[in-house]
Amino acid sequence: MSTGQSTVSGVAATEAACASPKARILRVGIIGCGEVAQVVHIPTLNFLSHRYQITYLCDISRQALDHCAKKVPAPIPSVTTDPEEVCSSSDVDVVLIANADEYHVEHGLMALKHHKYCFIEKPLAVCFRDVDRIIEAEKTSKGKVFVGTMRRYAASFVDAVEEVGGFEKILYARIRDIIGPNPTFVGQSGTFPLKFSDIGEADIQEKVKRDEEIGQQALSNEFGIPVTPQSRRMLRLLGG
């Protein structure tokens, strides 16, 4: 059989499997209903409705929950401000964590505690301590963690990993990249995301406190460099 015929047969078999009424539909709980959930995750999961069903939405903003719930086809998902409710729910097979970076590890640990598979948006963490916590928790959980980033399978990245992966030690690296403002391409996505401000001052201060503690751990405790506005900015830029 020719390569072309094999490819066609393979595609046909895949489509048939997806169309099969016996194909399992995974129930997804999303923690974080901000821009990335509105632009990427909710639309994509809706497109793949033969494989996934959004059964839970969680966010600190009630307005965001109301907005995103309307973006999900029936049956309407449950909504909550409590991530523990999502992670422990029998109506959730997979937890998708797309909230503020400072909470990625905490909620990943929560999902693993309840033996859920979880997809965690980048960055998983910006300090080794928190990465190690996830690795250790995964060892005793029936769940697994997948860290999502749009460049994970980019050909240039895969080639770079292969090229430098065998180096014993990297002494110097120069990276050239263009990090444009998100509105440039989000505005062309046709998803029309909204931002909401119904977040309490106590919650804002807790996020700031978490960010400061993580920065101290990474920069001072692990890398041994002074914690300054400049070093914190570079940690976020390179780590995120």
Secondary structure, 3 states (H helix, E strand, C coil): CCHHHHHHHHHHHHHHHHHCCCCCCEEEEEECCCHHHHHHHHHHHHHCCCCEEEEEEECCCHHHHHHHHCCCCCCCCEEECCHHHHHHCCCCCEEEECCCHHHHHHHHHHHHHCCCEEEEECCCCCCHHHHHHHHHHHHCCCCCEEEECCCCCCHHHHHHHHHHCCCCCCCCCCCCCCCCCHHHHHCCCCCCCCCCCCCCHHHHHHHHHHHHHHHHHHHHHHCCCCCCHHHHHHHHHHHC
